[in-house]
Amino acid sequence: MQYRKKMMTAVALTLIVTLIVSVSTESLRDYLYFTWQVQEGEHFIFEVSVDGYSETGNVLFPVAQAVLNNTRLMVEIVSLPMDSIIIDGKIYAEYIIEYLKTNLSFENGTAIPLNLIFEMNNLVSRCFVPRGPWNLLDSFYPDNFVQPINATAESYISHFQGNSFYIGYVSYSVNRGTGWNCVCSMSTGVPSTMKTWAWSYGGLHEYSYNVTLNLVG
């Protein structure tokens, strides 16, 4: 009888410990785990608007990106990193943001000019993100990044924007700045708006441009 009682106690303790470990593991998974809601082979259509100028010797020229103005781009998801646990911003940037996920063309299937494809495909690729613990992602990077005076600095940025999530990157050097940002759905990780921008002042060649992509389908 005493032996049976001890056995029942041991079984009960084992069940309790197993339950605690299971709950703890599941909670940890919920807190750290990022999962993709898009799939390889999916397509998305974005409308493009461009504004900006380029100036050399007091002569104004359109920026190279101007050829994309009022066009539609087709984005294909071609490769995705595995669903995974992410523990800090450096790992998230390396394995999620900077992982090349997309292929880009005009909506009719024709190729984007070679001098623009790298910039535009990198922008689009960075802006598709997995669904996950958004509060954790928000903690990885500052909400904003102010341009330093006469210094070189760079940072990813992230914050909640209404019911969506904003993520981007800025880089500044003396008289020069570049960056990108997007606003993503927190249920799918698909960007509704994406932007890339750059400016340079104070030299023989000055320029400033903004390229905005809006999801239409």
Phi, psi and omega per residue, in radians:
M1 nan -0.770 3.125
Q2 -1.126 -0.681 3.135
Y3 -1.131 -0.744 -3.139
R4 -1.117 -0.662 3.123
K5 -1.119 -0.748 3.122
K6 -1.124 -0.697 3.125
M7 -1.095 -0.754 3.135
M8 -1.128 -0.662 3.098
T9 -1.144 -0.737 3.136
A10 -1.115 -0.753 3.119
V11 -1.093 -0.735 3.140
A12 -1.102 -0.753 3.125
L13 -1.113 -0.693 3.124
T14 -1.093 -0.748 3.122
L15 -1.108 -0.717 3.139
I16 -1.121 -0.817 3.135
V17 -1.083 -0.753 3.129
T18 -1.063 -0.731 3.128
L19 -1.116 -0.755 3.136
I20 -1.095 -0.800 3.133
V21 -1.102 -0.718 -3.133
S22 -1.102 -0.817 3.136
V23 -1.110 -0.754 -3.137
S24 -1.108 -0.734 3.130
T25 -1.128 -0.739 -3.139
E26 -1.141 -0.707 3.110
S27 -1.124 -0.727 3.112
L28 -1.111 -0.716 3.114
R29 -1.080 -0.783 3.124
D30 -1.077 -0.574 -3.050
Y31 -1.417 -0.482 -3.003
L32 -2.048 -0.215 -2.899
Y33 -1.612 2.284 3.102
F34 -1.961 2.306 -3.086
T35 -2.260 2.473 -3.115
W36 -1.439 2.353 3.070
Q37 -1.796 -0.356 3.002
V38 -1.525 2.893 -3.117
Q39 -2.256 2.660 3.052
E40 -1.055 2.368 -3.104
G41 1.727 -0.250 3.091
E42 -1.228 2.624 3.132
H43 -2.156 2.567 3.103
F44 -2.416 2.576 -3.138
I45 -2.006 2.323 3.123
F46 -2.223 2.396 3.008
E47 -1.539 2.512 -3.037
V48 -2.035 2.392 2.955
S49 -2.272 2.480 -3.065
V50 -2.324 2.369 2.947
D51 -2.419 2.617 3.138
G52 2.716 -3.122 3.137
Y53 -2.669 2.818 3.039
S54 -2.341 2.350 -3.067
E55 -2.317 2.245 3.069
T56 -2.354 2.143 3.137
G57 1.025 0.696 -3.139
N58 1.152 0.272 3.063
V59 -1.913 2.218 -3.104
L60 -1.570 2.444 3.102
F61 -2.326 2.705 2.981
P62 -1.234 2.599 3.070
V63 -1.287 2.760 -3.113
A64 -1.023 -0.605 -3.087
Q65 -1.202 -0.190 -3.090
A66 -1.059 -0.432 3.137
V67 -1.156 -0.269 3.126
L68 -1.549 -0.171 -3.062
N69 -1.073 2.338 3.120
N70 1.083 0.545 3.031
T71 -1.946 3.015 3.027
R72 -2.106 2.356 3.135
L73 -1.940 2.472 3.081
M74 -1.816 2.208 3.137
V75 -1.873 2.230 3.049
E76 -1.994 2.290 3.029
I77 -1.389 2.020 -3.052
V78 -1.909 -0.392 -3.132
S79 -2.779 2.450 3.135
L80 -2.290 2.438 2.987
P81 -1.168 2.797 -3.117
M82 -1.202 2.619 2.947
D83 -0.952 2.432 -3.027
S84 -2.794 2.899 3.007
I85 -1.532 2.251 3.135
I86 -2.068 2.296 -3.042
I87 -1.969 -0.224 3.108
D88 -2.762 2.976 -3.049
G89 -1.170 -0.571 3.134
K90 -1.129 -0.787 3.126
I91 -1.167 -0.727 3.133
Y92 -1.067 -0.775 3.135
A93 -1.097 -0.772 -3.059
E94 -1.248 -0.770 -2.985
Y95 -1.714 -0.248 3.137
I96 -2.019 -1.095 -3.036
I97 -1.100 -0.893 -3.010
E98 -1.508 -0.004 3.040
Y99 -1.248 2.254 -3.084
L100 -1.385 1.971 -2.976
K101 -1.933 -0.295 -2.895
T102 -2.200 2.867 2.938
N103 -2.240 2.548 -2.950
L104 -2.298 2.424 3.041
S105 -2.660 3.002 2.958
F106 -1.183 2.788 -3.055
E107 -1.008 -0.579 -3.131
N108 -1.405 0.032 3.071
G109 1.691 -0.171 3.128
T110 -1.269 2.726 -3.038
A111 -1.347 2.562 3.016
I112 -1.349 2.494 3.139
P113 -0.890 2.477 -3.058
L114 -1.039 -0.549 -3.118
N115 -1.300 -0.102 -3.119
L116 -2.092 -0.356 -2.993
I117 -1.077 -0.689 -3.102
F118 -1.116 -0.841 -3.138
E119 -1.090 -0.817 -3.037
M120 -1.267 -0.698 3.139
N121 -1.203 -0.626 3.062
N122 -1.097 -0.732 3.096
L123 -1.009 -0.928 -3.075
V124 -1.083 -0.781 -3.115
S125 -1.041 -0.772 -3.108
R126 -1.130 -0.427 -3.003
C127 -1.570 -0.129 3.012
F128 -1.610 2.095 -3.048
V129 -2.272 2.753 3.112
P130 -1.383 2.706 3.012
R131 -1.322 2.520 -3.125
G132 -3.063 -2.764 -3.141
P133 -1.299 1.606 -3.039
W134 -1.109 -0.567 3.090
N135 -1.102 -0.653 3.090
L136 -1.164 -0.793 3.109
L137 -1.057 -0.706 3.110
D138 -1.041 -0.582 -3.113
S139 -1.337 -0.267 -3.087
F140 -1.192 -0.623 -2.974
Y141 -2.320 2.759 3.105
P142 -1.186 2.770 3.120
D143 -1.210 -0.637 -3.124
N144 -2.497 2.906 3.114
F145 -2.490 1.960 -3.069
V146 -1.487 2.412 3.131
Q147 -1.081 2.175 3.087
P148 -1.315 2.717 -3.140
I149 -1.503 2.122 3.087
N150 0.892 0.814 -3.130
A151 -2.553 2.821 3.065
T152 -1.850 2.238 -3.108
A153 -2.765 2.725 3.139
E154 -2.674 2.707 -3.137
S155 -2.924 2.538 2.844
Y156 -1.303 2.695 3.084
I157 -2.368 2.661 3.112
S158 -2.786 2.550 3.044
H159 -2.949 2.841 3.053
F160 -1.284 2.452 3.076
Q161 -2.317 1.601 -3.036
G162 1.136 -2.217 3.113
N163 -1.638 0.210 3.136
S164 -2.088 -3.141 -3.121
F165 -2.228 2.313 -3.116
Y166 -1.800 2.287 3.065
I167 -2.479 2.523 -3.103
G168 -2.918 -2.930 -3.078
Y169 -2.685 2.447 3.089
V170 -2.328 2.558 3.096
S171 -2.454 2.250 -3.119
Y172 -2.218 2.465 2.921
S173 -2.372 -3.079 -3.080
V174 -1.102 2.086 3.105
N175 1.094 0.436 -3.105
R176 -2.637 2.516 3.085
G177 -2.653 2.538 3.066
T178 -2.481 2.780 3.079
G179 3.108 3.070 3.062
W180 -2.630 2.805 3.068
N181 -2.816 2.878 3.120
C182 -2.709 2.810 3.043
V183 -2.075 2.087 -3.002
C184 -1.980 2.619 2.982
S185 -1.207 2.329 3.119
M186 -1.398 -0.171 3.095
S187 -1.635 -0.462 -3.083
T188 -2.126 -0.380 -3.048
G189 1.357 0.109 3.133
V190 -1.490 2.300 -3.136
P191 -1.311 2.372 3.017
S192 -1.545 -0.516 3.118
T193 -2.462 2.419 3.065
M194 -2.333 2.525 3.128
K195 -2.456 2.500 2.947
T196 -2.279 2.527 -3.047
W197 -2.614 2.803 3.070
A198 -2.837 2.676 3.040
W199 -2.658 2.693 3.072
S200 -2.630 2.207 -3.107
Y201 -2.208 2.819 2.959
G202 1.540 0.058 3.133
G203 -2.072 -3.015 3.108
L204 -1.161 -0.533 3.118
H205 -2.055 2.042 3.101
E206 -1.980 2.591 3.095
Y207 -2.748 2.802 3.061
S208 -2.769 2.292 3.112
Y209 -2.651 2.723 3.019
N210 -2.337 2.276 3.056
V211 -2.045 2.160 -3.108
T212 -2.089 2.310 3.090
L213 -2.038 2.238 3.122
N214 -2.045 2.285 -3.128
L215 -1.171 2.270 3.091
V216 -2.179 -0.216 3.136
G217 -3.112 nan nan
